[in-house]
Amino acid sequence: MDMKVLVVGGGGREHAITRALSCNSGVRIFSVMARRNPGIARVAERVLIEKETNTPKIVKFATENGLDAAVIGPEAPLEAGIVDHLEAAGIPCMGPTRAAARIETDKAFCRRLMERHGIAGCPEYHVCHDPEEARRFIEAYDGDLAIKPIGLTGGKGVRIMGEHVDAAGAVEYARQIGGDVVLEERLLGEEFTLQAFVDGEHLVPMPLVQDHKRAYEGDVGPNTGGMGSYSMSDHMLPFVSRSDYEKALRIMEDTVAAMREEGAPYRGILYGQFMNTREGPKVIEFNARFGDPEAMNVLSLLESDFADIITRITQGDLAPSDVRFAHNATVCKYLVPEGYPEAPVAHQPLTLGDYGDALLYYANVEERNGTLYTLTSRTLAFVGRGATLEEAEAIAEKAASSVSGRIFYRRDIGTRDTLKKRCLHMKEIA
């Protein structure tokens, strides 16, 4: 297939997207990113260094280069309506319109959509637009709540009572962010991610993945954008039953149908973040794009022609037979600067050792005169693939431990001990 594809975004997720595209012969990659990602730059034919929300400049770049399609990586350009503008210029996109992206960019819209259409898995919630209203609700509520800013927060804005704050802290946090919050019952269980390709009507799921949000081993420390993730060779997770999986998939399908009914058909990647509770899967949130790091797990397994999937999504004729994933386990480990996420130490050199059979994905890192330097967020990720979780973890661990510099990573991601704890926790809850 001879195809010129624009990838918008410059993180680890977008490097995974460009790598998957580069595996397809005849695909020419064009990139727009705010900061030069060395991995993306090496495979892109042309690169525009520009803010990913500067829609006019991106549309101009795309039209001048005669691009055939675009893949939107991060959420901020989706909220800025980049898909609407590119498609108006005749460039089809794998990504939702601004109206459809509200499933992620407006948490109140998401909950009300689920409620209006009777979609399962919606927790108890209350929408506030005033700090005083939030205070009254928090103080009157019998139990713990999750305090969620209505808009985008880069995966780091949620505070949970009993975990991050007490009731007084929850009131103060709601006040700090102006009172525009969704207050939800605290969900107890094990989280899992189900991502799917969506063409407006049809939904084709990807392997289940579990992310690790906490900064330090043993699931302690502040929340991050994600320290790493793993998937199993059967594309399931041992604490998610087949019945729970089918319920989660049905929730995703019902959400796509609801968006279509509301006149905002959903095309692109739909990411469902679920909590598997005693009552079955509940929706923590939906995202309107690939997860980061979860994109690196699933795209490292993709055997189908990614450019063909993009074309079928934009044309509205995606079928399950168009999408194949290898039956391997994956483990992704992110390396982050010392002090991350609260006080990251930037501009420190990194030295890559022999990282063996792992796939290397560049993220928030700078290359100067052949040397890599840390910036203020996650720097590099390694993905190990293997017939078993142990094999995949050993490959990822060897690679991560080969890097020297002022960085750290979670050695416990993808280990059998961590997985056993997850399964035991789920049994205790059930």
DRENDO-1510 file (C-alpha; in Angstrom, 1 decimal, always signed):
<recs>
REC; n; res; u; v; w
REC; 1; MET; +0.0; +0.0; +0.0 .
REC; 2; ASP; +1.4; +3.4; -1.0 .
REC; 3; MET; +0.2; +5.8; +1.6 .
REC; 4; LYS; +1.4; +9.0; +3.3 .
REC; 5; VAL; +0.3; +9.0; +7.0 .
REC; 6; LEU; +0.6; +11.9; +9.4 .
REC; 7; VAL; +1.2; +11.0; +13.1 .
REC; 8; VAL; +0.4; +13.8; +15.5 .
REC; 9; GLY; +2.3; +13.6; +18.9 .
REC; 10; GLY; +5.8; +13.0; +20.1 .
REC; 11; GLY; +5.6; +10.6; +23.1 .
REC; 12; GLY; +6.2; +6.9; +23.6 .
REC; 13; ARG; +2.7; +6.1; +22.4 .
REC; 14; GLU; +3.3; +7.9; +19.1 .
REC; 15; HIS; +6.7; +6.2; +18.7 .
REC; 16; ALA; +4.8; +2.9; +19.0 .
REC; 17; ILE; +2.3; +4.1; +16.4 .
REC; 18; THR; +5.1; +5.1; +14.0 .
REC; 19; ARG; +6.9; +1.9; +14.5 .
REC; 20; ALA; +3.8; -0.1; +13.7 .
REC; 21; LEU; +3.3; +1.9; +10.6 .
REC; 22; SER; +6.9; +1.5; +9.5 .
REC; 23; CYS; +6.4; -2.2; +9.5 .
REC; 24; ASN; +4.1; -1.8; +6.5 .
REC; 25; SER; +5.8; -1.5; +3.1 .
REC; 26; GLY; +4.9; +1.5; +1.1 .
REC; 27; VAL; +3.9; +3.7; +4.1 .
REC; 28; ARG; +5.6; +7.1; +4.3 .
REC; 29; ILE; +5.4; +8.7; +7.7 .
REC; 30; PHE; +5.1; +12.4; +8.4 .
REC; 31; SER; +5.2; +13.7; +12.0 .
REC; 32; VAL; +4.1; +16.8; +13.9 .
REC; 33; MET; +5.3; +17.0; +17.5 .
REC; 34; ALA; +6.1; +19.7; +20.0 .
REC; 35; ARG; +9.5; +18.3; +20.8 .
REC; 36; ARG; +11.7; +16.2; +18.6 .
REC; 37; ASN; +11.4; +12.5; +19.5 .
REC; 38; PRO; +14.5; +10.7; +18.2 .
REC; 39; GLY; +12.8; +7.4; +17.5 .
REC; 40; ILE; +10.0; +9.1; +15.5 .
REC; 41; ALA; +12.4; +11.4; +13.7 .
REC; 42; ARG; +14.4; +8.4; +12.4 .
REC; 43; VAL; +11.5; +6.9; +10.5 .
REC; 44; ALA; +9.6; +10.0; +9.5 .
REC; 45; GLU; +10.1; +11.4; +6.0 .
REC; 46; ARG; +9.3; +14.9; +7.2 .
REC; 47; VAL; +8.9; +16.4; +10.7 .
REC; 48; LEU; +7.2; +19.6; +11.8 .
REC; 49; ILE; +8.2; +20.8; +15.3 .
REC; 50; GLU; +5.0; +22.5; +16.4 .
REC; 51; LYS; +2.5; +22.6; +19.2 .
REC; 52; GLU; +0.2; +19.7; +18.7 .
REC; 53; THR; -2.8; +22.0; +19.2 .
REC; 54; ASN; -1.8; +24.5; +16.5 .
REC; 55; THR; -4.5; +23.2; +14.2 .
REC; 56; PRO; -3.9; +25.7; +11.3 .
REC; 57; LYS; -0.2; +24.9; +11.0 .
REC; 58; ILE; -0.9; +21.2; +11.1 .
REC; 59; VAL; -3.6; +21.4; +8.5 .
REC; 60; LYS; -1.2; +23.4; +6.3 .
REC; 61; PHE; +1.6; +20.9; +6.7 .
REC; 62; ALA; -0.8; +18.0; +5.9 .
REC; 63; THR; -2.3; +19.6; +2.8 .
REC; 64; GLU; +1.1; +20.8; +1.4 .
REC; 65; ASN; +2.5; +17.3; +1.7 .
REC; 66; GLY; -0.6; +15.7; +0.2 .
REC; 67; LEU; -1.1; +13.3; +3.1 .
REC; 68; ASP; -3.6; +10.4; +2.8 .
REC; 69; ALA; -4.6; +10.0; +6.4 .
REC; 70; ALA; -3.7; +11.1; +9.9 .
REC; 71; VAL; -3.4; +9.3; +13.3 .
REC; 72; ILE; -3.9; +11.5; +16.4 .
REC; 73; GLY; -1.9; +10.3; +19.4 .
REC; 74; PRO; -2.6; +12.7; +22.4 .
REC; 75; GLU; -5.9; +14.0; +23.7 .
REC; 76; ALA; -5.2; +17.8; +23.7 .
REC; 77; PRO; -5.3; +18.1; +19.8 .
REC; 78; LEU; -8.6; +16.0; +19.8 .
REC; 79; GLU; -10.1; +18.5; +22.2 .
REC; 80; ALA; -8.9; +21.3; +20.0 .
REC; 81; GLY; -10.9; +19.8; +17.1 .
REC; 82; ILE; -7.9; +18.8; +14.9 .
REC; 83; VAL; -9.9; +15.9; +13.3 .
REC; 84; ASP; -12.7; +18.3; +12.3 .
REC; 85; HIS; -10.2; +20.6; +10.6 .
REC; 86; LEU; -8.2; +17.9; +8.9 .
REC; 87; GLU; -11.3; +16.1; +7.6 .
REC; 88; ALA; -12.7; +19.4; +6.3 .
REC; 89; ALA; -9.4; +19.7; +4.4 .
REC; 90; GLY; -10.0; +16.2; +2.9 .
REC; 91; ILE; -7.6; +14.2; +5.1 .
REC; 92; PRO; -9.4; +11.3; +6.9 .
REC; 93; CYS; -8.4; +10.7; +10.5 .
REC; 94; MET; -8.0; +7.8; +12.9 .
REC; 95; GLY; -9.4; +9.8; +15.8 .
REC; 96; PRO; -12.7; +11.2; +17.0 .
REC; 97; THR; -14.1; +14.6; +16.2 .
REC; 98; ARG; -14.2; +17.2; +18.9 .
REC; 99; ALA; -17.8; +16.3; +19.7 .
REC; 100; ALA; -17.0; +12.6; +19.9 .
REC; 101; ALA; -13.8; +13.2; +21.9 .
REC; 102; ARG; -15.9; +14.6; +24.8 .
REC; 103; ILE; -16.1; +11.0; +26.0 .
REC; 104; GLU; -12.7; +11.8; +27.4 .
REC; 105; THR; -12.4; +15.6; +27.5 .
REC; 106; ASP; -15.6; +16.1; +29.5 .
REC; 107; LYS; -16.1; +13.7; +32.3 .
REC; 108; ALA; -19.6; +15.1; +33.1 .
REC; 109; PHE; -20.7; +14.4; +29.5 .
REC; 110; CYS; -19.4; +10.8; +29.7 .
REC; 111; ARG; -21.3; +10.0; +32.9 .
REC; 112; ARG; -24.5; +11.7; +31.6 .
REC; 113; LEU; -24.3; +9.8; +28.3 .
REC; 114; MET; -24.0; +6.5; +30.2 .
REC; 115; GLU; -26.9; +7.4; +32.4 .
REC; 116; ARG; -29.1; +8.6; +29.5 .
REC; 117; HIS; -28.6; +5.4; +27.5 .
REC; 118; GLY; -28.8; +3.0; +30.4 .
REC; 119; ILE; -25.2; +1.8; +29.8 .
REC; 120; ALA; -24.0; -0.6; +32.5 .
REC; 121; GLY; -20.9; +0.0; +34.6 .
REC; 122; CYS; -21.6; +3.6; +35.5 .
REC; 123; PRO; -20.7; +4.4; +39.2 .
REC; 124; GLU; -22.8; +6.7; +41.4 .
REC; 125; TYR; -21.8; +10.2; +40.5 .
REC; 126; HIS; -22.6; +13.9; +41.1 .
REC; 127; VAL; -21.6; +16.8; +38.9 .
REC; 128; CYS; -20.6; +20.1; +40.5 .
REC; 129; HIS; -19.7; +23.5; +39.1 .
REC; 130; ASP; -19.3; +25.3; +42.4 .
REC; 131; PRO; -16.8; +24.7; +45.3 .
REC; 132; GLU; -19.6; +25.2; +47.9 .
REC; 133; GLU; -21.8; +22.6; +46.3 .
REC; 134; ALA; -18.9; +20.2; +46.1 .
REC; 135; ARG; -18.2; +20.8; +49.9 .
REC; 136; ARG; -21.8; +20.0; +50.8 .
REC; 137; PHE; -21.9; +16.8; +48.8 .
REC; 138; ILE; -18.6; +15.5; +50.1 .
REC; 139; GLU; -19.5; +16.2; +53.7 .
REC; 140; ALA; -23.0; +14.6; +53.4 .
REC; 141; TYR; -21.8; +11.5; +51.4 .
REC; 142; ASP; -21.6; +8.3; +53.4 .
REC; 143; GLY; -18.3; +6.7; +52.1 .
REC; 144; ASP; -15.3; +7.6; +50.1 .
REC; 145; LEU; -15.4; +9.5; +46.8 .
REC; 146; ALA; -13.2; +10.0; +43.8 .
REC; 147; ILE; -12.7; +13.7; +43.0 .
REC; 148; LYS; -12.3; +14.2; +39.2 .
REC; 149; PRO; -11.8; +17.5; +37.4 .
REC; 150; ILE; -14.3; +17.6; +34.6 .
REC; 151; GLY; -11.6; +18.4; +31.9 .
REC; 152; LEU; -8.3; +17.0; +30.9 .
REC; 153; THR; -5.6; +16.4; +33.5 .
REC; 154; GLY; -3.0; +14.2; +31.7 .
REC; 155; GLY; -4.0; +11.2; +33.8 .
REC; 156; LYS; -2.8; +12.8; +37.1 .
REC; 157; GLY; -5.8; +14.9; +38.3 .
REC; 158; VAL; -7.9; +12.4; +40.2 .
REC; 159; ARG; -7.8; +12.4; +44.0 .
REC; 160; ILE; -9.3; +9.5; +45.9 .
REC; 161; MET; -10.5; +9.7; +49.5 .
REC; 162; GLY; -8.9; +7.0; +51.7 .
REC; 163; GLU; -6.0; +6.9; +49.3 .
REC; 164; HIS; -4.8; +10.4; +48.5 .
REC; 165; VAL; -7.0; +12.7; +50.7 .
REC; 166; ASP; -9.4; +12.7; +53.6 .
REC; 167; ALA; -12.8; +14.5; +53.5 .
REC; 168; ALA; -11.2; +17.9; +54.3 .
REC; 169; GLY; -8.5; +17.3; +51.7 .
REC; 170; ALA; -11.2; +16.4; +49.1 .
REC; 171; VAL; -13.1; +19.7; +49.9 .
REC; 172; GLU; -9.9; +21.7; +49.6 .
REC; 173; TYR; -8.9; +20.0; +46.3 .
REC; 174; ALA; -12.4; +20.7; +44.8 .
REC; 175; ARG; -12.0; +24.3; +45.9 .
REC; 176; GLN; -8.5; +24.6; +44.3 .
REC; 177; ILE; -9.7; +23.5; +40.9 .
REC; 178; GLY; -12.7; +25.8; +40.9 .
REC; 179; GLY; -15.4; +23.4; +41.8 .
REC; 180; ASP; -15.8; +21.9; +38.3 .
REC; 181; VAL; -15.7; +18.3; +39.4 .
REC; 182; VAL; -17.4; +15.0; +39.1 .
REC; 183; LEU; -17.7; +13.3; +42.4 .
REC; 184; GLU; -18.0; +9.5; +42.1 .
REC; 185; GLU; -18.2; +6.6; +44.5 .
REC; 186; ARG; -14.8; +5.1; +45.2 .
REC; 187; LEU; -14.5; +1.8; +43.2 .
REC; 188; LEU; -12.7; -1.1; +44.8 .
REC; 189; GLY; -11.1; -3.9; +42.8 .
REC; 190; GLU; -8.5; -4.4; +40.1 .
REC; 191; GLU; -8.1; -2.1; +37.2 .
REC; 192; PHE; -7.8; -3.3; +33.6 .
REC; 193; THR; -7.6; -1.6; +30.2 .
REC; 194; LEU; -9.6; -2.7; +27.1 .
REC; 195; GLN; -8.8; -0.8; +24.0 .
REC; 196; ALA; -10.6; -1.1; +20.7 .
REC; 197; PHE; -10.4; +0.0; +17.1 .
REC; 198; VAL; -13.8; +1.7; +16.2 .
REC; 199; ASP; -15.0; +2.8; +12.7 .
REC; 200; GLY; -18.2; +4.6; +13.9 .
REC; 201; GLU; -20.2; +1.4; +14.1 .
REC; 202; HIS; -18.0; -1.7; +14.4 .
REC; 203; LEU; -15.7; -2.3; +17.3 .
REC; 204; VAL; -12.7; -4.7; +17.2 .
REC; 205; PRO; -11.0; -5.2; +20.7 .
REC; 206; MET; -7.3; -5.5; +21.5 .
REC; 207; PRO; -5.6; -7.6; +24.1 .
REC; 208; LEU; -6.3; -6.6; +27.7 .
REC; 209; VAL; -3.6; -4.7; +29.5 .
REC; 210; GLN; -2.9; -3.7; +33.1 .
REC; 211; ASP; -1.1; -0.4; +33.8 .
REC; 212; HIS; +0.7; +0.7; +37.0 .
REC; 213; LYS; +0.0; +4.3; +37.9 .
REC; 214; ARG; +1.9; +4.6; +41.2 .
REC; 215; ALA; +5.5; +5.8; +41.0 .
REC; 216; TYR; +7.1; +3.2; +43.2 .
REC; 217; GLU; +7.3; -0.5; +43.6 .
REC; 218; GLY; +4.6; -2.1; +45.6 .
REC; 219; ASP; +2.0; +0.4; +44.2 .
REC; 220; VAL; +3.0; +3.2; +46.5 .
REC; 221; GLY; +3.8; +6.9; +45.9 .
REC; 222; PRO; +2.1; +9.5; +43.8 .
REC; 223; ASN; +0.1; +8.8; +40.6 .
REC; 224; THR; +1.9; +9.1; +37.3 .
REC; 225; GLY; +1.0; +8.9; +33.7 .
REC; 226; GLY; +1.8; +5.2; +33.9 .
REC; 227; MET; +5.1; +3.5; +35.0 .
REC; 228; GLY; +4.6; +0.4; +32.8 .
REC; 229; SER; +2.1; -2.3; +31.8 .
REC; 230; TYR; +1.8; -5.9; +30.9 .
REC; 231; SER; -0.4; -8.2; +28.8 .
REC; 232; MET; -0.8; -12.0; +28.7 .
REC; 233; SER; -0.3; -14.4; +25.8 .
REC; 234; ASP; -4.0; -15.4; +25.8 .
REC; 235; HIS; -4.9; -11.6; +25.5 .
REC; 236; MET; -6.8; -11.9; +28.8 .
REC; 237; LEU; -5.9; -11.2; +32.5 .
REC; 238; PRO; -6.2; -13.9; +35.1 .
REC; 239; PHE; -8.4; -11.8; +37.4 .
REC; 240; VAL; -10.8; -10.9; +34.6 .
REC; 241; SER; -13.3; -13.8; +33.9 .
REC; 242; ARG; -14.6; -14.4; +30.4 .
REC; 243; SER; -18.0; -13.1; +31.7 .
REC; 244; ASP; -16.5; -9.9; +33.0 .
REC; 245; TYR; -14.6; -9.4; +29.8 .
REC; 246; GLU; -17.8; -9.8; +27.8 .
REC; 247; LYS; -19.6; -7.3; +30.0 .
REC; 248; ALA; -16.8; -4.7; +29.5 .
REC; 249; LEU; -16.9; -5.3; +25.8 .
REC; 250; ARG; -20.6; -4.8; +25.8 .
REC; 251; ILE; -20.2; -1.5; +27.7 .
REC; 252; MET; -17.8; -0.3; +25.0 .
REC; 253; GLU; -20.2; -1.4; +22.2 .
REC; 254; ASP; -23.2; +0.3; +23.9 .
REC; 255; THR; -21.1; +3.5; +24.3 .
REC; 256; VAL; -20.3; +3.5; +20.6 .
REC; 257; ALA; -23.9; +3.0; +19.7 .
REC; 258; ALA; -25.0; +5.8; +22.1 .
REC; 259; MET; -22.5; +8.2; +20.5 .
REC; 260; ARG; -23.9; +7.3; +17.0 .
REC; 261; GLU; -27.5; +7.9; +18.2 .
REC; 262; GLU; -26.5; +11.3; +19.6 .
REC; 263; GLY; -25.1; +12.4; +16.3 .
REC; 264; ALA; -21.4; +12.2; +17.2 .
REC; 265; PRO; -20.3; +8.9; +15.6 .
REC; 266; TYR; -17.1; +7.6; +17.2 .
REC; 267; ARG; -14.1; +6.7; +15.0 .
REC; 268; GLY; -10.6; +5.9; +16.2 .
REC; 269; ILE; -9.4; +4.2; +19.3 .
REC; 270; LEU; -11.7; +3.8; +22.3 .
REC; 271; TYR; -9.9; +3.1; +25.5 .
REC; 272; GLY; -12.0; +1.7; +28.4 .
REC; 273; GLN; -10.4; +2.0; +31.8 .
REC; 274; PHE; -12.3; -0.5; +34.0 .
REC; 275; MET; -12.3; -1.5; +37.6 .
REC; 276; ASN; -13.3; -5.1; +38.1 .
REC; 277; THR; -15.4; -4.9; +41.3 .
REC; 278; ARG; -17.4; -7.4; +43.2 .
REC; 279; GLU; -20.4; -6.4; +41.0 .
REC; 280; GLY; -18.4; -6.8; +37.8 .
REC; 281; PRO; -16.6; -4.2; +35.6 .
REC; 282; LYS; -17.3; -0.5; +36.3 .
REC; 283; VAL; -16.1; +2.3; +34.1 .
REC; 284; ILE; -13.4; +4.4; +35.7 .
REC; 285; GLU; -13.1; +6.5; +32.5 .
REC; 286; PHE; -13.0; +6.4; +28.7 .
REC; 287; ASN; -10.1; +7.8; +26.7 .
REC; 288; ALA; -10.4; +8.9; +23.1 .
REC; 289; ARG; -7.0; +7.5; +22.0 .
REC; 290; PHE; -4.4; +4.8; +22.8 .
REC; 291; GLY; -3.2; +4.6; +26.3 .
REC; 292; ASP; +0.4; +5.4; +27.1 .
REC; 293; PRO; +2.0; +2.9; +28.0 .
REC; 294; GLU; -0.7; +0.5; +26.9 .
REC; 295; ALA; -0.3; +1.3; +23.2 .
REC; 296; MET; +3.3; -0.1; +23.4 .
REC; 297; ASN; +2.0; -3.5; +24.6 .
REC; 298; VAL; -0.7; -4.0; +21.9 .
REC; 299; LEU; +1.1; -2.4; +19.0 .
REC; 300; SER; +4.1; -4.5; +19.7 .
REC; 301; LEU; +1.9; -7.5; +19.1 .
REC; 302; LEU; +0.0; -6.2; +16.0 .
REC; 303; GLU; +0.5; -8.6; +13.0 .
REC; 304; SER; -2.0; -6.9; +10.6 .
REC; 305; ASP; -1.2; -4.1; +8.3 .
REC; 306; PHE; -1.7; -1.0; +10.5 .
REC; 307; ALA; -2.2; +1.3; +7.5 .
REC; 308; ASP; -5.0; -1.0; +6.2 .
REC; 309; ILE; -6.7; -0.8; +9.6 .
REC; 310; ILE; -6.5; +3.0; +9.5 .
REC; 311; THR; -8.1; +3.0; +6.0 .
REC; 312; ARG; -10.9; +0.7; +7.1 .
REC; 313; ILE; -11.6; +2.8; +10.2 .
REC; 314; THR; -11.9; +6.0; +8.1 .
REC; 315; GLN; -14.1; +4.2; +5.5 .
REC; 316; GLY; -16.4; +2.6; +8.1 .
REC; 317; ASP; -15.9; -1.0; +7.1 .
REC; 318; LEU; -13.6; -2.5; +9.8 .
REC; 319; ALA; -14.1; -6.2; +10.4 .
REC; 320; PRO; -12.6; -8.5; +13.1 .
REC; 321; SER; -10.7; -10.4; +10.4 .
REC; 322; ASP; -8.8; -7.2; +9.6 .
REC; 323; VAL; -7.0; -7.2; +13.0 .
REC; 324; ARG; -4.6; -9.9; +14.3 .
REC; 325; PHE; -2.3; -9.8; +17.3 .
REC; 326; ALA; +0.4; -12.3; +18.1 .
REC; 327; HIS; -0.3; -14.6; +21.0 .
REC; 328; ASN; +2.6; -13.5; +23.1 .
REC; 329; ALA; +2.9; -11.8; +26.5 .
REC; 330; THR; +4.3; -8.3; +26.8 .
REC; 331; VAL; +5.9; -6.3; +29.6 .
REC; 332; CYS; +6.5; -2.6; +29.3 .
REC; 333; LYS; +8.8; -0.8; +31.7 .
REC; 334; TYR; +9.1; +3.0; +31.7 .
REC; 335; LEU; +12.3; +4.8; +32.8 .
REC; 336; VAL; +11.6; +8.1; +34.4 .
REC; 337; PRO; +13.9; +10.9; +35.8 .
REC; 338; GLU; +14.9; +11.0; +39.5 .
REC; 339; GLY; +12.2; +12.9; +41.4 .
REC; 340; TYR; +9.4; +12.1; +38.9 .
REC; 341; PRO; +6.5; +13.0; +39.0 .
REC; 342; GLU; +6.7; +15.8; +41.6 .
REC; 343; ALA; +10.3; +17.2; +41.1 .
REC; 344; PRO; +11.9; +15.5; +38.1 .
REC; 345; VAL; +15.6; +16.1; +37.5 .
REC; 346; ALA; +15.9; +17.2; +33.9 .
REC; 347; HIS; +18.9; +17.6; +31.4 .
REC; 348; GLN; +20.8; +14.6; +32.8 .
REC; 349; PRO; +22.7; +12.3; +30.4 .
REC; 350; LEU; +21.5; +8.7; +29.8 .
REC; 351; THR; +23.7; +5.9; +28.6 .
REC; 352; LEU; +22.0; +2.9; +26.8 .
REC; 353; GLY; +23.6; -0.4; +27.4 .
REC; 354; ASP; +22.9; -3.7; +25.5 .
REC; 355; TYR; +19.1; -3.9; +25.7 .
REC; 356; GLY; +19.0; -7.3; +23.9 .
REC; 357; ASP; +15.7; -8.4; +22.3 .
REC; 358; ALA; +13.5; -5.6; +23.8 .
REC; 359; LEU; +11.8; -3.0; +21.7 .
REC; 360; LEU; +12.9; +0.5; +22.7 .
REC; 361; TYR; +10.4; +3.4; +22.5 .
REC; 362; TYR; +11.5; +7.0; +23.0 .
REC; 363; ALA; +9.3; +9.4; +25.0 .
REC; 364; ASN; +10.1; +12.7; +26.8 .
REC; 365; VAL; +13.9; +12.6; +26.0 .
REC; 366; GLU; +16.3; +14.9; +24.1 .
REC; 367; GLU; +19.1; +13.8; +21.9 .
REC; 368; ARG; +22.1; +16.2; +21.6 .
REC; 369; ASN; +25.3; +15.2; +19.7 .
REC; 370; GLY; +24.4; +11.6; +20.0 .
REC; 371; THR; +23.7; +11.7; +23.7 .
REC; 372; LEU; +20.3; +11.3; +25.3 .
REC; 373; TYR; +19.2; +13.6; +28.1 .
REC; 374; THR; +16.3; +13.4; +30.5 .
REC; 375; LEU; +13.5; +16.0; +30.4 .
REC; 376; THR; +10.6; +16.4; +32.9 .
REC; 377; SER; +8.5; +13.4; +32.2 .
REC; 378; ARG; +8.9; +9.7; +31.2 .
REC; 379; THR; +12.0; +9.2; +29.1 .
REC; 380; LEU; +12.2; +5.7; +27.5 .
REC; 381; ALA; +10.2; +2.5; +27.6 .
REC; 382; PHE; +11.3; -1.0; +26.9 .
REC; 383; VAL; +8.9; -3.7; +25.8 .
REC; 384; GLY; +9.7; -7.4; +26.2 .
REC; 385; ARG; +7.8; -10.0; +24.2 .
REC; 386; GLY; +7.7; -13.7; +25.0 .
REC; 387; ALA; +5.7; -16.9; +25.0 .
REC; 388; THR; +5.2; -16.4; +28.7 .
REC; 389; LEU; +4.9; -13.4; +31.1 .
REC; 390; GLU; +8.2; -14.5; +32.8 .
REC; 391; GLU; +10.0; -14.5; +29.4 .
REC; 392; ALA; +8.6; -11.1; +28.5 .
REC; 393; GLU; +9.5; -9.6; +31.9 .
REC; 394; ALA; +13.0; -10.9; +31.8 .
REC; 395; ILE; +13.6; -9.3; +28.4 .
REC; 396; ALA; +12.1; -5.9; +29.6 .
REC; 397; GLU; +14.0; -6.1; +32.9 .
REC; 398; LYS; +17.4; -6.8; +31.2 .
REC; 399; ALA; +16.9; -3.8; +28.9 .
REC; 400; ALA; +15.7; -1.4; +31.6 .
REC; 401; SER; +18.6; -2.3; +33.9 .
REC; 402; SER; +21.1; -1.7; +31.1 .
REC; 403; VAL; +20.5; +2.1; +31.2 .
REC; 404; SER; +22.6; +4.2; +33.4 .
REC; 405; GLY; +21.9; +7.8; +34.5 .
REC; 406; ARG; +19.7; +9.7; +37.0 .
REC; 407; ILE; +16.6; +7.6; +36.3 .
REC; 408; PHE; +14.5; +4.9; +37.9 .
REC; 409; TYR; +11.9; +2.4; +37.0 .
REC; 410; ARG; +9.6; -0.2; +38.6 .
REC; 411; ARG; +11.3; -3.6; +38.7 .
REC; 412; ASP; +8.1; -5.2; +39.9 .
REC; 413; ILE; +6.0; -4.6; +36.8 .
REC; 414; GLY; +5.2; -7.9; +35.0 .
REC; 415; THR; +6.6; -10.1; +37.7 .
REC; 416; ARG; +4.7; -13.2; +38.9 .
REC; 417; ASP; +4.7; -11.9; +42.5 .
REC; 418; THR; +2.9; -8.7; +41.4 .
REC; 419; LEU; +0.4; -10.7; +39.3 .
REC; 420; LYS; -0.3; -13.1; +42.3 .
REC; 421; LYS; -1.0; -10.0; +44.5 .
REC; 422; ARG; -3.5; -8.8; +41.9 .
REC; 423; CYS; -5.3; -12.1; +41.8 .
REC; 424; LEU; -5.4; -12.5; +45.6 .
REC; 425; HIS; -6.8; -9.0; +45.9 .
REC; 426; MET; -9.5; -9.8; +43.4 .
REC; 427; LYS; -10.4; -13.0; +45.3 .
REC; 428; GLU; -10.6; -11.1; +48.6 .
REC; 429; ILE; -13.0; -8.5; +47.1 .
REC; 430; ALA; -15.1; -11.2; +45.4 .
</recs>
